Every structure is written in C-alpha cells, then in structure tokens.
Amino acid sequence: MEQVRLFPFKHKENLQMGIAFKYNEALKAHLKMIPEVTWTKTHSCYYVPLTQESKAKVYRHLKNFGCEIDYSALQKYTLDPQAEKDLNEFISYLEGKRYSKSTISTYASFIYKLLKFQKKPISEYTNRDLELFIENKIAKQDYSISTHRQCISALKQFEMLHKLEALNVDEISRPNKSKYLPIVLSKEEVIDIFRATRNLKHRTLLILIYSSGLRIGEALSLKLQDIDVDRRQIYVRNGKGRKDRHVVMAESFIPLLYNYLTTYKPEDLFIEGKDGNEYSASSVRSVLKLSCSRAKIKKHVTPHTLRHSYATHMLENGIDLRHIQALLGHSRPETTMIYTHVTQHDLLKIKSPLDVTLKQLADSDKNPENLRLSRNIFD
C-alpha cells in the first residue's frame, strides 16, 4: 500500500497542502487527474490550495487508489463541523454568483482562515472581529497589498451572504492599490527569449502569448476551432470577466503554427498536456524562466510580462489606445492607460541635460579631450 503524507506549507503567499510520496509513476498519473494539483520545484512536491474542498477531493482520490494517508500535520488546520458547513455554504454562494474557480478558491481560503481565527458563531460577528482577523492574519503576516485588498473583497461577499446588522465591510479601510509600473521587455529581449526557447511547443506558446497579447489562462484553454488562419484572428472565449473577444494573429506566426500542428497533432486544445488535458501554467513559468536565463535577461519575467510588452510595443508602434483596450479585453480605459507610463514613444524624444551640455561644448570646444567623461581630471 502506497504511503502518502499531507502537510501544510506557505507558497505564493497562500497556505497550500503538500502531497508527498515515494516516486510511483501510476500514483503520479492518478494524482494529476485532479485539475487543481500542481508541482512546485521549489518545495519538490505536488500541492493544492489548502481548502476543505480540495482537501476532501484529494483524500477521496488517494483512497480510491488504495493509499495509506498520513494527515496528522493537517490536524490544526481542520475545521469543526459547523465551521466546515459555513465554509461550504460560502463556496456554494459564490458558485451561485458564477464566480470563476480561481476567485472562489481565493475567497474561500480567506474565509477558511477567518473561521479558524474567530472561534464563535457567525451570528455573533462584528466589524471589530473582522478587523482583528485582518490585523493578525493578513497585515502582520506581511501579505502583499493586492492580497490584502482581495481579502476585503472576500469579506464583502461574506457580509452579503449573512446580512448581519453588526457587519459593514465598507467601514473597514482598504489599503490603496499599489501603483507599480509593469515590467516591460524591449523588442530585442522578446526575440532573444524566443530564440533561447528550444522546445517547439514551448516556443509556439510563448510567441502566441506575446504576438496576440493573451493571458496565460486564455492561451492554455485555447481550442483549435478558435484559430482562424484565413482571417488572421483568434477567438478568445470566456476571458477575464466572462468576456469573449477577437485578437489579431501575427502573420509571421503562421509558419510556426503549421510546423507545431504537423509535429504535435493536437486534437482539441491548441496546447495539450499529458493525455490531452490542459497544460500546466507552472510548467510555462518554469520554461520562461529557463529561456530568460539562457538569454541572460535579469528582469523578473512572467508570462504576463509578455502581455505587458505586447501592449507597450503596440502603443509605441502608434496603435490607438482604444484598439489596444479592445484587444487586451480591458473593461475600463484606465487599466490600459498604465502603458502610457512605460512606453518609450515620447520618452525617446527627450534628451538628458548631460547630452545637451556635451553637444553645446562640442560645438564651441574643438578639443575632444575636454569632452571625454572617462578622462582623469587630475592628469
């Protein structure tokens, strides 16, 4: 009987459930049938978000394989029956509102933490109870500002479900959104990354994400039927915010597309993982990290960086902001406006005062030695 150990650990700013076992190809294939299961190279184990739903799913799945499961390390993360019922009710409420799976998982993880922290009936909750939870479990544990804001959003949905007079999440202060500019690659760096990606499938996927400005989830869920070579378009179904849109396919991408299709012969999804399932997003990130290393690029690059670079380069090429907004699938123009802060289209026209000064000196002083910044002034 295979022995499997389940244990909690923190990864990507969230609590995860690790799944450890001695190498077994059959068990590995069985485990990967669960869509939520992901491999982490950092911790050398498979994992799922530590929620009651995922924990129960993994437990049942492993039992069906005949595994002996050690879950002693999870005991302190187990909810009492009433709290577990409350969490499942919250999950069902979000599902009824047709939130995406990733949003439900994220919001449920916050409410799971809340129910563990506040060991009393929900009917007795006050705003101060929620504030104490945020202060001790979010702020003190140094979660990012974006995670803090997501937590407030989860609590807002929790309040709407229970409709308690003592709860008003709008009165709880939400930290201002960080105004970080996106990391953008130069056009030369983008090409260097593609050239450094040796596997045909990986190179095709990365070029697709950049050339059409796709989110990684959109690229991985793309079906063959949604690629229209004749019209040079890709139909993105059910993008962020449950919106469909058309994006442009690069003409230079088409020879690579035919090469990929002839070599790999996918049947349904454009990029297929093992047994025709959806390819792992974590695998794509690992591939991109390796390609950046080979290309000697030191920037922190993710698949979304390729999308940022696509938008910025489009703007630098003179494409109207409204068209870029539509191609990216942004609901608000303000979201697209951030790329005006990183484009070099106008910045390249601005000269540094150092360059202006040296040019003026060059016009008046014919001795080139006087203009050399590297010259030793003590000679």
Secondary structure, 3 states (H helix, E strand, C coil): CCEEEEEEEEECCEEEEEEECCCCHHHHHHHCCCCCCEEECCCCEEEEECCHHHHHHHHHHHHHHCCEEECHHHHHHCCCHHHHHHHHHHHHHHHHCCCCHHHHHHHHHHHHHHHHHCCCCHHHCCHHHHHHHHHHHHHCCCCCHHHHHHHHHHHHHHHHHHCCCCCCHHHCCCCCCCCCCCCCCCHHHHHHHHHHCCCHHHHHHHHHHHHHCCCHHHHHCCEHHHEECCCCEEEEEEECCCEEEEEECCHHHHHHHHHHHHHHCCCCECCECHHHCECCHHHHHHHHHHHHHHCCCCCCCCHHHHHHHHHHHHHHCCCCHHHHHHHHCCCCHHHHHHHHHCCCCCHHHCCCHHHHHHHHHHHHCCCHHHHCCCCCCCC
